[in-house]
Amino acid sequence: MNIGEAAQATGVTAKMIRHYEQIGLIKAAGRTGAGYRVYGPNDLSTLSFIRRSRDLGFSIAQIRDLLALWQDRARASSEVKRIASDHIAEMRAKMRLLEDMVGTLEHLSANCHGDARPDCPILQQLATGNAETSCC
């Protein structure tokens, strides 16, 4: 299977397949006599694993660790769980930051009339970090 077919089969773009190969996340693909990359069933399984891992927001470093554990039949599932638990904690922290950002934007938006007046707490916050909410 060539790189385009592998991309279509796994949902990983050809560009990302080449990138993953370049950074050593996947092994170098076999080549045809003409130099085209060739992918087999194991390669497709690995690419699908990577795509699903990326869909869940795992970093490249975490995926590298998960791939190593997936390929190690003597692995301890506790290590896999630790990686997943750490990732959950990271996502929860990001969610808290996003909720804070939403709250700030809601507050600023509620205090801006959005009319013909030039004063706006949203722009003031972006420019200075301080918003006077009584301006509009």
N, C-alpha and C positions, 0 to 999 in steps of 0.2 A: 504494500500500500504506500503511495507517495504522500508527501507532506500535506497536499491539499485534501486528499481523501482522509488522512488521519485527523486533520483539523475539523472536517465536516463530521466525522464519526464521533469525535470527543467533545466538540464545542470549544476547543482551544484554537485560537487563530494560528496560522502558519508562522506569523511573526513571533508570537509568544513561544511556540514550540522551539524555534531557533534560539530564542533568548534563554529558555530553560536549559537547552543543550549547552549554550555558551557559558552559563553560570554553574554548570555541573549538577543541576537538579535532576536531569535525566541523562542517561548515558548517550554518547554519540551514536547517531543512527547509522545503520549499515548503509552502504552506497552501492548503486548500480554501476555497471561499467562506464556509464556516461556521467557518473558523479551525482546522480539524484539520490536523495535520502529515501530509505526504505524502512517502513515501520511494520512490526509484527504484532500479534495479539498481546504480548506482554507489554510492549511499548504503549499500546492503546489503553491497557488497563492502568498503567502508570499515569498517562496523561489524563484519563478520566478521574483518577484519584486526586490529582493536582487540581483539576477544575472544580471538583466538589469541595475540596479543601479551601480554595480561593472563594468559592461561593459562600462559605461559612466565615470568611474573613480572616483565616489564618495567614500569618506572615510567611514569607519565603523561608525564613529560618525555622519557623514552626513546622512548615510543610516538609522541609528537609529532615527534621527529626522524626516526624510522623512516617515519612516514607521509609526511613531506616528501620523504624519499629515494625512497620507493616511487612517489610521484607525479612525481618528476623523472626523466624518461627519460635525461637526460644525466648521471645520478649516477655517482659512482665507487663501486664495490662495496667498496673499501677502507674507506670511512666506515661502511658497514653492518657490515662485519666488526669494525671497531673498537668499535662500540656493543655488538655481540654478545659480543666478547671481554671488554670491561669488565664486562658483565653476568655473564658466567661467573665472573670473578674475585670479584665481589660475592657471588654465590651460594656459591662455595667458602668465602669468609670466614664467611658465615652458617652454613654447614655445620660449620665448625670450632667456632664458638661453640655451636651446638646439641650437638655431640659433647662439649664441655666441660661443658655443663649436664647432659647425660645422665650423664656420669661422676660429677659432684658428687651428683646425686640417687641414683645407684646406691650410692655410698659411704654417703650418709646413710641410705638405706633399709636397707642391709645392717647398719648399726649401731643400728637401732631394732628392738626385739623386737616391737613392735606388740601388746603385751599390755595388761594392766590397769594397769600402772605409768604415772604421769603424765609422767615424764621422757621426752623424745624429741628426738634431735638434729635432726630435720627442722624441728620447730617452733622450736627454739633458733636454728638457722641463719636461719630466716625472720625471727625477732624481733631478733636481734643481729648476724647476719653471722658469728657464731662457733659452731661445733658441737663439743661435747665428745662424742666417739664412745664413750666408756666408760660413759655414763650409762644405757643400756638394753639 
